[in-house]
Amino acid sequence: MQNEILSTTHRHLARFTLNRPDAMNSLSLGMVRTLAEKLHEWQSDETIHAVVIDSSTPKAFCAGGDIHFFHDVATAGVTGGSALLEDFFTEEYALNHLIHHYPKPYIALLDGIVMGGGMGISQSSAANRIRIVTERTRMAMPEVKIGLFPDVGGGYFLSRLPGKLGTYLGLTGEIIGAAEALYADLADVFVPRKALPDLLTMLENVSVGNYRDAINNFAAPFKAQLRPDESLLAKHRDAIDRHFAYGTVPAIVASLAEDESDFAKKTLNNLHQRSPLLVHVALEQIRRSANMALADCLRMERTMVRRCFEHGEVIEGIRALAIDKDQQPKWNPSSFEKVTSEMVEHFFEPAWPRSAHPLRELR
């Protein structure tokens, strides 16, 4: 079995290369554990000044968590009760917290598909993160498509995007490119894919100094190739902020329905293909997360993911998308109008006593 993560060090730079190309680097429990173990090791190693994470395949940086694993484990025993499933989300969210608070520059080369769990291992704190996108970047938080919600700290970073961009991206699962990612503050720098080898060589030779400045100087000649202010998100920003400012899903849907633009029609059609229940849940999650610390958001999401597997919506969503591939999920409830506030609230009800929460030690 090949190593799913390759880790190397050269001079003062440590590097992860995600190496599960057949699964577009979907995260396994083993990958989560390897990332956490090495990050802890490098954190205390004074010879390591920065960490880079990239991919061995041009197709994807990381397509998210391994949804086939989720389905297989959840359907093999008591729904939501598998120890492996519980371990995966607990350890993944702890890893997201570690990356967010990592004390050394954490440089993510977001080439190809970056979705779900891939966002969780790249959206670190503003102080030390350097998120590099290419012309091949395809980024999304698409969890509502499979009856889940934007987890891995999604509530935290989506709620802090400009205007209502985070609400729009979290509720629709829309895929964006490099210019949109820069515009939405989900990326920092654009570098063409063909220049990534030279970028890595440059980083390996930074002995003392500011990695951010070094990367910005390297990327400066490519800045004119993208115009974030002319991206699709920028073009539709006013509409996004207007429609997604409402505090309930029915109000958002009604606002979009009154808009005759092609953008509003497409957005409304996308929403109607998502899990009605989880669209409601995701909106509530993003609203609550806006005033919460990351550790509290992750604890909330850990409870929410337990509730998702108890309900079974995510199992049906994965079945329709990736198992049977009929693209015909039988959502429960079947429409936005049938979702009640009690149904939504249940996803936020404690699943453990506070003293026994699996992420209780996060600060």
N, C-alpha and C positions, 0 to 999 in steps of 0.2 A: 504494500500500500504506500503510495507516494505521500510525502509530507504535505499536509494541507496548508501549512504556513512555513515559509522559509525565513529564517532570521539570520542576519549577518551584522557584523560591525566592521567599519573601516575608518581608521583614524578616530575622529570624534563623533562619527555619525553611526547610529544604529538604524537598521532597516528591516521592516517586515515586508514580505511579498506574499500576498494571498495566492494560494496555489491549488485551487479546486476548480479548474476551468470547465469541466463537464457540467458543473452545477452553477456556473457563473459566480463562483466564490460565495455561494450561499453559506451562511455561518452554521457550522456544526458546534456541538457542545465542546468537542476537542479543540476547535479553533478558538472559541471563546476562552477556554482555559489556558491555551498557549499564549494568547495575546496578554492576558492578565499576568501570567507568571513572568513573562519576559519584561513587561513594562515595570513591574515591581523590581525586578533585578536591575534594569537599566536606570531606574530612578535613583538608586543608591550608588551607582557606579559613577564616580567623579570624572572618569575619562570620557563618558558619553555626554555630549553637549546637546544633542537633538535626536529626534526619532522621525523617520520617514516610513509611511505605509503606502504600498502600491500593489499592483496586481501582475500576475504572470500572463494574463490573457488580455488582448485588446478589446474583447467583447464587454468586459465588465470589471469595475472596481469591486463591487459587492452588490448582489441582487437582493440581499436581505437575509432573514432567517430561513432555515431549511423547512419550507412548508410541507414537503413530503414527509419529513421526519415528524412534524407536528401532527399530521393526519394519521400516520401509521401508529404512533404511540398513543394518541388520544382515542383511537377506535379499537385498540387492542385490549383495553381494560376499562376501568371506570373513568368516564369522561372528566377531565380536569384533575384526576387523581394520580397520574403517573409520576413517580419520583423523578424520572429523567426529564419529563416536561417541566416539572416544577424547578428542577435544578437549572435547566437551560435558561429560563426567564430570570430567575434570581441571579444567576451568574452573569448573564448578558447585561442586565441593568446595573449590576455592580461594576462591570467593565465600563459601561457608558459613563458612570460617575467618576471612575478612575481617570478616564481619558479627559473628561471635562476639566478636572482639577489637576491635570498633569503639570508638574512644575517646570518641565523643559519644553522647548519648541516642539510641536507635534505637527508634522507636515504631511498632508494627505494629498496624493496624486489621484484625483477623481476622474480618471479616464474611463469612458464607457458607461455602463449602467451603474447608477448609484441609487439604491432604493432601500427603504425600510431600515433594516439592521445596518446596511452600508452607511446610511446617514448617521446612525448612532455611534459608529466608530470613526466619524470624521468631524462631527459638529462639536468640537471641544470649546473651551472657554476663549473669550476674545483675546485674553492676554497672551496666550501661547499658540493659538491655532493658526495654521497657514493652509488654506484650502485652495488647491490648484485645480482648475477645470481646463478641459481641452475642447476642441471642436466636436469630439465624439461623446461628450458628457450627456447623459440622459438621466435626469434626476427626478425623484418623486417620493412622496410618502403615500403609497397606494393602498394602505391597509383596508380602507372601507370597501375596496373591491372584493375582499375575501371575508367580509364580516368581522373584521378586527378594527382597531383604532390606531391612530398614529402614535405608536409607542416609542421605546428606546429614548425617552426624553423628548419625544415629538411635541408634547403639550408645552414644554418649556421653550424650545427654540422656535416653534411656529408662532406661539403667542407673542413673541418678541420681534417678529419681522415688521417691516414698515406697514402702516395702515392695516388693512384686513387681508394682506397677502397670505399670511399663515392660515387664516380661517379658510380662505378659498382653496389653498393647496391641500389642507388637511381633509376638507369635506369632499372635494372632487377627486383627489388622487391624481391630479393632472401632472403629466410629464413635462419637464422644462429642460431647456438646453443651457449652454454656458452663459450666454448673455442674460437670460432670465435669472439664472442662479446668482450672477454678480449683482443684478439689479435688486434682487430680493434679499441680499446680504446672506446668502447661503454659500457663497464662495468669495475668495479674496483676490485671486489672480488668474489670468488666462495665459496659458502656454500651449502652443501647438503640440500635438502628440509627437511629431517627428523631432521636437526639441527636448523631449523629456530625458533621453540619455545624456545629453550635454548638461541639462539641469542637475541630474544626479551626480555627474562628475564634478560639477562646480560645488555642490553641497559637500561632497566628500573632502574637498580641499579647503573648506572654511575651517580654519583652526581656531581663530578667536574673532569674535565680533557678532554682529546682529544678523541672524539668518533671514529675518523678514526683509531687511534692507538689501541683503544679497539677492534674494528672490525677486524683489521689486525691480532691482537694477537689471537682472537677467531678463525679466518679462517686459521691460519698458519698450523694446522695439516691436513687440507684438500687440501693444495696447490698442493701436488704431484698427486692428482687424475685427474688433467687436465694438458695438455701440449699445451698451446696456440701456441707455435712455431711449433707444429706439426699439427695444425688445417688445415681444408680444405682451408681457406683463405691464410694461410701461404704457403701451398703447391702450390697454384696457384698464389701467389703474383706477380711473375715476369710477368706472362701472363696478369693479371689484369692491372698492371701498364703500360704494353706495349700497349694493345688494347684500354684502356680507357683514354689514354693520348691525343688522337686525339680530336680536337675541334669541330667536327661535327658528327652527327649521321651516315651519309653515310660513313664517313671515319672509324668510329668504326666498323660498320657492315662489310665493305670491309676487314678490318684487321682480324676480326674474321673468315670471310669466307675463308681466305687464310691459316688459321691454321687448321690442320687436327686432332688436339687433341680432345679427348672426351669432355674436359672442354669447349673448344671453340665452339664445335658443340651444346652442351647443352645450353650454354649462348646465342648463336645466335638464337636457337629455342625459348628460353624464350623471347627474345627481340621481335621476330616476333608475339608473342601472346599479347603484350602490345599495348596500344593505340599509333600508330605512331606519332600522333600530340603531345601527352603529353610526350613521350620520348624525342622529340626535345625540348619541353618546359622545362622539368626537367633538361636537360643538360645545357640549357642557364641559368636556375635558379641557379644551383650549381656553374657554372662559375662566375656569377655575385656576388653570396653571399660570395665568398672567400675573398673579400676585403671590406665587409660591416659589420657594427655593427649589433648586434642582432635586435635592434629596427627597423633598416632600412630593414633588411631581413623580419621581420614580417609585416611591412607595405607593402613591395613588395608582399608578399604572400597573404595578405588580398586583394589586387587588383587582383592578379592572380586567387584566388578562385571565386571572383565575375565573372571574365571572363569565368571560367570553366562552371559555371552554365548558363551563357548567351549562351555559345556555345552549351551546351547540351551533350558533350561527357561523362561527369561524370554520367549523368542520364542514358545514354545507358549502361555504364559500370556496374552500380549498378543493373540495370534491368537484365542484362545477368548473373551476378554473384549471386545475392541474392534475386531477385524478381521472375523472370521466371525460373532462374537457368538452362538456356539452354547452358550456357558457349559459346555462339556464338554472341559476341558483333559485331555490325555493325559500325565499326570505321569510322570516317569521318575527314580526308581522310583515305583511306583504306590501304595505304602503305607508307613507309618512303619516297619513291621517290616523292610522290605527295604533301608532306608538303613543303610549301614555307616559306621563311624568313619573309614575310609579315604576314602570319598566326601566326608564333611564336611571332613576335614583338607585335601583338595585345594584347597578354596576359599581357604585361608589360606596356601598355598604361594606364595613370591615369584614374581611374574610378570616382574620386571625385576631386574637387579643393584641393590643398594642405592643405588649412586652414580648410577643412571640412572632411579630412580623418578620419575614425573612430578610428584609432590608433595614431592620431597626437600627443598625449601627452606622448607617450612612449619615454624614453631617454636611 
